[in-house]
Amino acid sequence: MEPMEVSVTDEEYMMTKAKSFLETDCFRCRSWLLTAKSMFPNNFGIHFECYEIEKNLRCVQRAARCFSCLLEDFPNEAILWKEIENFTPILCMDTSCLSEEQTFFREMFSALPLSIQQKLLSVCAERSEDTMEHCRLVLLLLNRFPQSSTELALKLMDTMITAEKHNQCPNVINCYRKILVCDLGPLLVSTSTLNQKNLYKMLTKTTEFYITYAMGGHSIIQNLPDTENYIKTPWEDLFASCERIGKKLSWELRSVLSQSDKRKAWKKVSSFAKKFVIASNNSELSKQLVFCGMILFVRHVFDYNKSLKIENGLEYLLVKAIKGPKVQINKPPLKQAVLSIATKLNESLIGITDDSSEVLDHFKMAFNYWELLTTKEPMCTDYWKLSAQIKVDTFIGQFLNDIEFYQGKYKNLFKAVPVHESIRKSLSLVTLYYCVQEFKKCTEHIFEVIDQIESLSLYGSVSTEIANPPEDREMYYIPIAKLPVLQYCVKIMVQILYNQLSNYPSTSDILIGHLLVLSQMVWPEGKAIAEDMYNHIGKLPLFTYPQFSSYITNIDIIEHFMAMFMENDKCVLNVFPCVASSLSPRISTRGAGKGVKEEFRSALKKQVSRWSEPVDETMLLFFKNERESLMKTATLMQKSLTF
C-alpha cells in the first residue's frame, strides 16, 4: 500500500524548515523566517511564529521588533491578546521575585517604542476585568508617562476608593487603600495640578491609612505580594506625604511634622495657633493647624502607649498618689476637685515612681496638643470633624482614660477597666475604689493583687515617690512590678488603718500592730508612722499584739520596743506569747521581774536575728494570714464614712 501524501502549504513548509534549524543554526532559521515574511506579509501565523522563535531564543530586541509589528499589523488577533494578557501582570510585579521568563517579558516591554508601550498599557487597563490589575496597569501607565492626563489619575483615585467600598473591606488597611496612598498619592501630588478639594481628600485618606496602620498594630496587608504587604516606617511616610501635600497647599506649618525636636515643634504649633488661627478665626489656617496638630498629637499618644508597655514586659499604670498618713479621710461627699480640661497641665500634680521620664514626657506633650485642639475655636470644631472621619478615638482610649483620671472623673473609669482578669485590672480597681472611698471593695481588690503578685516576673524596687510623695502630687505612674505594686497596696492599707485608729479606739491594739508591720514596707518614711504608734502604745496600760514575732523584722522597731520595755513601766507589752503569762502591770528589777525581763530580752534578741529577711516576703505573709482582720477593719471604715 502506497503512503498517503499529506498536502502542505508553502507557508507551512517554510515554517517547518525554519524550525528545523532552530537548535542547530539560528542564522539559517532566521533566513527562512525572513523569506517567509517577505513572501507572505499578511500571514499572522508566520509573523507570530517569528515572534515565538525570537522569544524562545531570548533575544529581547528582535522579539520586541516582532511584537511591535504584530501590534501594528494584526491588532485584533485573539492569540496575540492572549499573549499580552499573559505578560502584562508581570509588568506590575516586583523585579526581585521574577523568573527568567518573566524577566524577559519585562525587558522586551521596555524595548518596545514608547508609543507602543503607552498604547499597550492603556488598552490593557481598559480590557482588564480585574479591578486590582486595572489599577496597577493604570498606575504603571502614569508612572512611565507622567504626561498622561490628570483626569486619568483622578479617575484611578475614584476607582480605588469605589473598589474599597464595593469589596466591603473590613477596615482601611487593605490593598486598594495601600496602593492609593503609597503609590498613586505621591504621583498625583507631584505631577498633577489637583484642586484643593482633591488635595484634602487625598490628605484625609493618607492620614487615616497611616494612623490606623501605626496605631492599630497592623503588620500584613492582605492580597498584596510579600514585598508590598507591609509598611516599614508608617510615621515617617505619613510625615513625608503630608509635607508633600502641605507644600501644594502652601502650608507654613508643614515643616513641624519632620521636626526632630518635639518641644520646638510644639512651640511653633502653639505660636501659630495664637498668632494666626485664634486671632483671625481663619478656617483655612485652622484646617492646616488641625491636620498638623492632630498628626503630632496622635504620634505622641502612640509614643505614650508604647512607653506604658515597653519591650522588656514592664508596664506602667497611672494611680492616685497616697499622701499622709496624716491626711484625714473625711466623710462623704468628699468630692475630688475636677481639673478643667481647659486648664493648662499642672506638671507638679503628676509624677512617676522610677527614673524613667519617657512616660511622663509623652503624656505632657500629648496633653498639650489635646488641650489646644479640643478647647479653642475654630480648631475645636475642625478637630472633632476630622477625628470622627479618621476614627482617632479608637486608638487613644488609654490616653483619654488617663485624662479623665487626671481630671478626677473616677466614676467614669470603672467601665474602662480591662475585662480579662489581670493584676493590671485589680490594681486599677484598687486605686479607683480608693478614690471614690469604697474602702471595703478597695481592700478586696488589694487581696486580689496580693494573690497575683507572685506571678510578676519583674521585681522592681521600692520608691520614695510612693512612700512619701511631694505635697502637691495628686497621681503618679507606677511600674507593674512586684515591689512597687506591693508598696502601693501597703500605702493604701496604711491610710485606711490610720484613719480607722481615730474612729475606733477600742480596736486600737490590732490597728497599732498592723500599722507597725506595714510601716516596714515604706521605711525610712515609715519611721514617722512607727513613732506615732509608739506614742499611742505609751498611753495604753496594756498593748497586746501576739503577731509581733511573726511580722516585725525591722531593727529600729525591735530596738524601740526593747527601750519601751526597759523604761516604760506604765504599759505592759504583750507581744510575745511565750512570756505573756509572766507579765504584770509593773515589773520590778529583782526576783521574778528579773526573770521576765530576761525572757523578754531573749525573745527580742531572737527577733533581731530576722532583720535580714526580705520585707516583701514578710508583707505577703502578713496579707495572707491577716486577711480577715484587715477586711474587718476596712468594713468598719466604710461604715464610719456612710453614717
C-alpha positions in Angstrom: 0.0 0.0 0.0 1.4 3.4 -1.0 1.8 6.0 1.8 -0.8 8.8 1.8 0.5 12.1 0.6 -0.1 15.0 3.0 -0.8 18.3 1.5 1.5 21.0 3.0 1.1 24.7 2.1 4.0 26.8 1.1 3.7 28.8 4.4 3.7 25.6 6.5 6.7 24.2 4.5 8.8 27.4 5.1 8.0 27.5 8.8 8.8 23.8 9.2 12.2 24.4 7.5 12.9 27.4 9.8 12.1 25.4 12.9 14.3 22.5 11.8 17.4 24.9 12.2 16.2 26.5 15.4 18.5 24.5 17.7 21.4 24.0 15.3 21.7 27.1 13.2 19.8 30.2 14.3 21.0 32.2 11.2 19.6 29.7 8.7 16.5 29.7 10.9 16.1 33.4 10.6 16.8 33.4 6.9 13.8 31.0 6.3 11.7 33.3 8.5 12.7 36.4 6.7 11.9 34.8 3.4 8.5 33.6 4.7 7.6 37.1 5.9 8.6 38.6 2.6 6.6 36.2 0.6 3.5 36.2 2.9 3.4 39.7 4.6 -0.3 39.3 5.6 0.0 35.9 7.3 -0.4 36.4 11.0 0.8 32.8 11.7 4.2 33.4 10.2 4.7 36.7 12.0 3.6 35.3 15.3 5.9 32.3 14.8 8.8 34.7 14.1 8.0 36.3 17.5 7.8 32.9 19.3 11.1 31.8 17.9 12.9 35.1 19.0 11.2 34.7 22.4 12.5 31.2 22.8 15.9 32.3 21.8 15.6 35.0 24.5 16.5 37.8 22.0 15.0 40.8 23.6 15.4 43.4 20.9 14.4 41.1 18.0 11.4 39.8 20.0 10.4 43.4 20.7 10.6 44.4 17.0 8.5 41.3 16.1 5.9 42.1 18.8 5.7 45.8 17.6 4.9 44.6 14.1 2.3 42.2 15.4 0.5 45.1 17.3 0.6 47.4 14.3 -0.4 44.9 11.6 -2.6 42.4 13.5 -4.1 44.4 16.4 -7.3 42.3 16.6 -5.9 38.8 16.7 -7.2 36.7 19.7 -3.9 34.7 20.0 -1.9 38.0 20.2 -4.1 39.4 23.0 -3.9 36.1 24.9 -0.1 36.5 24.9 -0.5 40.1 26.0 -2.8 39.1 28.9 -0.2 36.5 29.9 2.6 39.0 30.4 1.0 42.3 31.3 0.6 41.3 35.0 4.3 40.7 35.1 4.9 44.4 34.4 3.3 45.2 37.8 5.4 42.6 39.8 8.4 43.4 41.9 11.6 42.8 39.9 13.3 40.9 42.8 11.0 37.9 42.5 10.8 37.3 38.7 11.7 34.1 36.9 13.9 34.1 33.8 10.9 34.1 31.5 9.2 36.9 33.5 12.4 39.0 33.4 12.5 38.5 29.6 8.9 39.9 29.2 9.7 42.9 31.3 12.9 43.6 29.3 11.0 43.1 26.0 8.3 45.5 27.1 10.9 48.1 27.9 12.5 47.6 24.5 9.2 48.5 22.7 8.8 52.0 21.3 7.3 54.4 23.9 4.2 55.0 21.9 3.6 51.2 21.7 4.2 50.9 25.5 1.7 53.7 26.3 -0.9 52.3 23.9 -0.5 48.8 25.2 -0.8 49.8 28.8 -3.8 52.0 28.1 -5.7 49.3 26.1 -4.8 46.5 28.6 -6.1 48.6 31.5 -9.3 49.2 29.7 -9.7 45.5 28.8 -8.8 44.2 32.3 -11.8 42.8 34.2 -9.8 42.5 37.5 -10.0 45.8 39.4 -6.6 45.4 41.1 -4.9 44.6 37.8 -6.6 47.5 36.2 -5.4 49.8 38.9 -1.9 48.5 38.7 -1.7 48.9 34.9 -3.1 52.5 35.0 -0.6 53.2 37.8 2.2 51.8 35.7 1.0 54.0 32.8 1.0 57.1 35.0 4.5 56.3 36.3 6.0 55.6 32.9 4.2 58.5 31.2 3.8 61.4 33.7 2.4 63.5 30.9 -0.8 61.3 31.0 -3.9 63.3 31.7 -4.8 64.4 35.2 -8.3 63.1 34.5 -6.9 59.6 34.2 -5.2 59.9 37.6 -8.3 61.3 39.3 -10.4 58.5 37.7 -8.0 56.0 39.1 -8.3 57.6 42.6 -12.1 57.3 42.4 -11.8 53.7 41.1 -9.7 52.7 44.1 -12.0 54.4 46.6 -15.0 52.8 45.0 -13.3 49.3 44.9 -12.5 49.7 48.6 -16.2 50.3 49.3 -17.7 47.6 47.0 -15.3 44.9 48.2 -16.5 45.6 51.7 -13.0 45.8 53.1 -13.3 45.4 56.9 -11.0 48.4 57.6 -8.8 51.0 55.8 -5.8 48.6 55.9 -6.5 47.0 52.6 -4.7 46.6 49.2 -6.7 49.3 47.5 -6.0 52.0 50.1 -2.4 51.0 50.3 -1.8 51.5 46.6 -3.9 54.7 46.6 -1.9 56.2 49.5 1.6 54.8 48.9 1.8 54.6 45.1 -0.8 56.8 43.5 -0.8 59.6 46.1 2.8 60.7 45.7 2.5 60.6 41.9 -0.8 62.6 41.9 0.6 65.3 44.2 3.9 65.7 42.4 2.8 65.5 38.7 -0.8 66.7 38.7 -2.5 70.0 39.3 -5.0 68.9 41.8 -7.6 71.3 43.1 -7.9 72.0 46.8 -10.8 69.6 47.3 -8.9 66.6 45.9 -5.8 67.6 47.8 -7.8 67.5 51.1 -9.4 64.2 50.0 -6.0 62.6 49.4 -4.7 64.1 52.7 -7.5 62.7 54.7 -7.3 59.2 53.1 -3.5 59.2 53.7 -3.7 60.3 57.3 -6.4 57.8 58.1 -4.4 54.9 56.5 -1.1 55.6 58.2 -2.6 56.4 61.6 -4.7 53.2 61.5 -1.7 51.1 60.4 0.6 52.5 63.1 -1.9 52.8 66.0 -3.8 49.6 65.2 -0.7 47.4 65.4 -1.2 46.1 61.8 1.6 44.3 60.0 0.4 42.3 57.0 -1.8 43.9 54.4 -3.9 41.2 52.7 -3.9 40.4 48.9 -0.5 42.0 48.2 2.8 40.4 47.3 5.2 39.9 50.2 7.4 42.8 49.1 4.4 45.2 49.3 2.2 43.9 52.1 3.7 45.9 55.0 4.8 49.5 55.8 8.3 49.7 57.3 8.1 53.3 58.6 4.5 54.4 58.8 5.1 57.6 60.7 7.9 58.8 58.6 5.9 58.0 55.4 2.9 59.9 56.9 5.0 63.0 57.6 6.6 62.9 54.2 3.2 62.6 52.5 1.6 65.3 54.5 4.5 67.6 53.9 4.2 67.0 50.2 0.5 67.8 50.2 1.1 70.7 52.6 3.6 72.2 50.1 0.9 72.1 47.4 -1.5 73.8 49.9 1.2 76.4 50.8 1.1 75.4 54.5 3.5 77.2 56.7 3.3 74.5 59.4 4.2 71.6 57.2 7.8 71.5 58.4 6.8 70.8 62.0 6.0 67.2 61.1 9.6 66.3 60.4 10.9 68.5 63.3 13.2 66.2 65.4 12.9 68.5 68.5 9.4 67.9 69.8 9.4 70.9 72.1 10.4 73.2 69.2 7.6 71.7 67.1 5.1 72.3 69.9 6.3 75.9 70.4 5.8 76.6 66.6 2.4 75.0 66.6 1.1 76.8 69.7 2.6 80.1 68.5 0.9 79.7 65.1 -2.4 79.0 66.8 -2.2 82.1 68.9 -0.9 84.4 66.2 -3.0 83.4 63.2 -5.8 81.0 64.0 -7.3 82.1 67.2 -6.8 85.8 66.5 -8.2 85.7 62.9 -10.7 82.8 63.2 -9.5 81.8 59.7 -10.9 78.4 58.6 -8.1 77.6 56.2 -5.5 78.3 58.7 -7.5 76.2 61.2 -7.5 73.2 58.9 -3.7 73.5 58.5 -3.3 73.6 62.3 -5.7 70.8 62.9 -4.2 68.4 60.4 -0.6 69.0 61.6 -1.6 69.2 65.3 -3.7 66.1 65.2 -1.0 64.1 63.5 1.6 65.2 66.1 -0.9 64.6 68.9 -1.6 61.0 67.8 2.1 60.4 67.3 2.7 61.5 70.9 -0.2 59.2 72.1 1.5 56.4 70.1 4.8 57.1 71.9 2.9 57.3 75.2 1.1 54.0 74.7 4.4 52.4 73.7 6.2 53.8 76.8 3.4 52.4 79.1 4.3 48.9 77.9 7.9 48.6 76.9 9.8 45.7 75.3 11.0 44.0 78.4 7.4 43.5 79.5 7.4 46.3 82.0 4.0 48.2 82.2 3.1 51.5 83.9 -0.2 52.4 85.4 -1.5 55.8 86.5 -2.7 55.7 90.1 -3.8 58.0 92.8 -0.9 59.4 94.9 -1.4 58.3 98.6 -0.1 61.0 100.9 0.0 61.1 104.6 -0.8 59.2 106.7 -1.5 62.5 108.4 -4.1 63.4 105.8 -7.5 62.6 107.1 -10.1 60.8 105.0 -13.3 62.8 105.6 -16.9 61.8 105.4 -18.7 61.9 102.1 -19.3 63.7 99.9 -15.6 64.2 99.6 -15.5 65.4 96.0 -12.2 65.3 94.1 -11.6 68.8 92.7 -12.2 68.3 89.0 -9.4 69.9 86.9 -10.9 71.6 83.9 -9.7 70.2 80.5 -9.2 73.8 79.5 -6.7 74.2 82.3 -3.1 74.0 81.3 -1.3 70.9 82.5 -0.1 71.3 86.1 3.1 69.3 85.9 3.5 69.1 89.7 0.3 67.1 90.0 1.6 64.1 88.2 4.8 62.2 88.7 6.5 58.8 88.1 7.8 56.4 90.7 11.0 55.4 89.0 13.8 57.0 86.9 12.1 56.7 83.6 10.9 60.1 82.3 9.6 58.9 78.9 6.0 58.1 80.1 5.6 61.5 81.7 7.2 63.4 78.8 4.9 61.7 76.2 1.8 62.3 78.3 2.7 66.0 78.8 3.3 66.5 75.0 0.1 64.7 74.1 -1.9 66.7 76.7 -0.6 70.0 75.3 -1.9 69.1 71.8 -5.1 67.7 73.1 -5.8 70.8 75.1 -5.1 73.1 72.1 -7.2 71.2 69.6 -10.2 70.5 71.8 -10.8 73.7 73.7 -10.3 76.6 71.4 -12.3 77.6 68.3 -12.2 77.4 65.4 -9.8 74.4 65.8 -12.2 72.5 68.2 -15.0 72.1 65.6 -12.5 71.1 62.8 -10.7 68.7 65.1 -13.9 66.8 66.1 -14.9 66.6 62.5 -11.6 65.2 61.3 -11.3 63.0 64.3 -14.7 61.4 63.5 -13.6 60.8 59.9 -10.3 59.2 60.9 -11.8 57.4 64.0 -9.0 58.8 66.1 -10.8 57.9 69.4 -10.5 54.2 68.5 -6.7 54.5 69.1 -6.4 56.9 72.0 -8.6 55.2 74.6 -5.9 54.7 77.2 -4.8 58.4 76.9 -8.4 59.6 77.2 -8.9 57.4 80.3 -5.8 58.9 81.9 -7.0 62.4 81.0 -10.2 61.6 82.9 -8.2 60.3 85.8 -6.2 63.5 85.8 -9.5 65.4 85.9 -10.7 63.4 88.9 -13.6 61.8 87.0 -13.1 58.4 88.7 -16.6 57.1 88.4 -16.4 57.3 84.6 -13.4 55.0 84.6 -14.9 51.8 86.0 -16.3 50.9 82.6 -12.9 51.3 81.1 -11.2 48.7 83.4 -9.9 45.7 81.4 -12.4 42.9 81.2 -10.0 40.0 81.5 -8.6 39.1 84.8 -5.1 40.5 85.4 -3.0 42.3 88.0 -3.5 45.5 86.0 -7.2 45.2 86.3 -7.1 44.5 90.0 -4.7 47.4 90.7 -6.8 49.7 88.6 -9.8 48.8 90.8 -7.8 49.3 93.9 -6.9 52.9 93.1 -10.4 53.7 91.7 -12.3 52.4 94.7 -9.9 54.2 97.0 -10.6 57.4 95.1 -14.3 57.0 95.4 -13.9 56.0 99.1 -15.3 52.5 98.9 -12.7 51.0 101.2 -14.2 47.6 101.6 -14.1 47.0 97.8 -10.7 48.6 97.7 -9.4 46.2 100.2 -11.0 43.2 98.4 -9.1 44.1 95.3 -5.9 44.7 97.3 -6.1 41.0 98.2 -6.7 40.2 94.5 -3.4 42.0 93.7 -1.6 40.1 96.5 -2.9 36.8 95.2 -1.5 37.6 91.7 1.7 39.4 92.7 3.8 36.3 92.7 3.1 35.8 89.0 5.0 39.0 88.2 8.3 38.3 86.6 9.7 41.8 87.2 10.9 42.5 90.8 11.3 46.3 90.6 12.3 48.5 93.5 10.7 50.4 96.3 10.1 54.1 95.6 10.3 57.3 97.7 7.6 58.7 95.4 5.2 56.0 96.6 6.2 56.2 100.3 6.3 59.9 100.6 5.0 61.8 97.5 5.5 65.6 97.3 2.8 67.7 98.9 1.2 68.8 95.7 1.4 65.4 94.0 -2.1 64.0 93.1 -1.1 61.0 90.9 1.8 59.1 89.6 2.8 56.2 87.3 3.9 53.1 89.0 5.6 50.2 87.2 3.7 46.9 87.5 6.4 45.0 89.2 6.4 43.2 92.5 7.9 45.7 94.9 6.3 49.0 93.7 2.9 47.3 93.5 3.2 45.8 96.9 4.5 49.1 98.3 1.5 50.9 96.8 -1.0 48.4 98.3 0.7 48.8 101.7 0.5 52.6 101.5 -3.3 52.4 100.9 -3.8 50.0 103.8 -1.8 52.3 106.0 -4.0 55.2 105.1 -7.2 53.2 105.7 -6.0 51.8 109.1 -4.5 55.1 110.2 -7.8 56.9 109.8 -9.6 53.9 111.4 -7.4 54.2 114.5 -9.0 57.5 115.5 -12.6 56.3 114.7 -12.5 53.0 116.7 -10.1 53.3 119.7 -11.5 50.0 121.1 -9.7 48.2 118.3 -6.5 50.2 118.7 -4.2 47.3 119.7 -4.7 45.4 116.5 -4.6 48.6 114.4 -1.4 49.8 116.0 0.2 46.4 115.5 -0.9 46.2 111.9 0.4 49.8 111.2 3.8 48.9 112.7 4.0 45.9 110.4 3.0 47.9 107.3 5.4 50.8 108.1 8.3 48.5 107.4 7.4 48.4 103.7 7.7 52.2 103.4 10.8 52.6 105.5 12.5 55.1 106.2 9.4 57.2 105.5 7.6 54.7 107.7 9.6 55.8 110.7 7.2 58.6 111.3 4.3 56.1 111.3 6.1 53.9 113.8 6.9 56.9 116.1 3.3 57.8 116.1 2.4 54.2 117.1 4.9 54.3 119.9 3.1 57.4 121.3 -0.2 55.5 121.2 1.3 52.5 122.9 2.8 54.7 125.6 -0.7 55.8 126.6 -2.1 52.3 127.0 -1.9 50.2 130.2 -1.6 47.1 128.1 -0.6 46.6 124.5 -1.4 43.2 123.1 -0.2 42.2 119.6 0.8 38.5 119.5 1.6 38.8 115.7 4.7 40.9 116.6 7.0 37.9 116.4 5.7 36.8 113.1 5.9 40.1 111.1 8.2 42.6 112.8 11.8 42.3 111.5 12.8 46.0 111.3 15.7 46.5 113.6 14.7 50.1 114.6 11.2 48.9 115.7 12.6 46.0 117.7 15.2 48.3 119.5 12.5 50.8 120.3 10.3 48.0 121.9 13.3 47.0 124.0 13.7 50.6 125.2 10.0 50.8 125.9 10.1 47.6 127.8 13.0 48.7 129.9 12.0 52.3 130.5 8.1 52.5 130.5 6.7 50.7 133.5 3.1 52.0 132.8 2.4 49.9 129.8 2.7 46.1 129.6 3.9 44.9 126.2 2.1 41.6 125.5 3.8 40.9 122.2 5.5 37.5 122.8 3.1 34.7 123.7 5.9 32.8 125.4 6.3 35.4 128.1 2.7 36.7 128.2 1.7 34.7 131.3 4.5 36.2 133.4 3.7 39.8 132.6 2.1 42.2 135.1 1.3 45.9 135.1 4.6 46.6 137.0 7.8 44.6 136.7 10.4 45.1 139.3 14.1 44.7 138.6 14.6 42.0 141.1 13.3 38.4 141.7 10.6 37.2 139.4 10.5 40.5 137.5 14.2 40.0 136.5 13.4 36.6 135.1 10.6 38.0 133.0 12.9 40.8 131.6 15.4 38.2 130.6 12.7 36.2 128.8 11.5 39.3 127.0 15.1 40.4 126.2 15.8 36.9 124.9 12.7 36.9 122.7 13.7 40.3 121.3 17.2 39.1 120.5 15.7 36.2 118.7 13.6 38.7 116.8 16.7 40.7 115.9 18.2 37.7 114.2 15.4 38.0 111.5 16.5 41.6 110.5 17.8 40.4 107.1 14.6 38.7 106.0 13.1 40.3 102.8 10.4 42.7 103.9 8.3 42.0 100.8 8.1 38.3 101.8 7.0 39.4 105.3 4.3 41.6 103.8 2.9 38.9 101.6 2.8 36.5 104.6 1.1 39.3 106.6 -1.6 39.9 104.0 -2.2 36.2 103.6 -2.6 35.5 107.3 -4.4 38.7 108.4 -6.9 38.9 105.5 -9.9 38.5 107.8 -8.7 41.1 110.3 -7.8 43.7 107.5 -11.1 43.1 105.8 -13.0 43.7 109.1 -11.2 47.0 109.6 -12.0 48.2 106.0 -15.6 47.3 106.5 -15.8 49.3 109.8 -14.1 52.2 108.0 -16.7 52.1 105.2 -19.5 52.2 107.8 -17.9 55.2 109.6 -18.0 57.2 106.3 -21.5 56.1 105.4 -23.3 57.1 108.6 
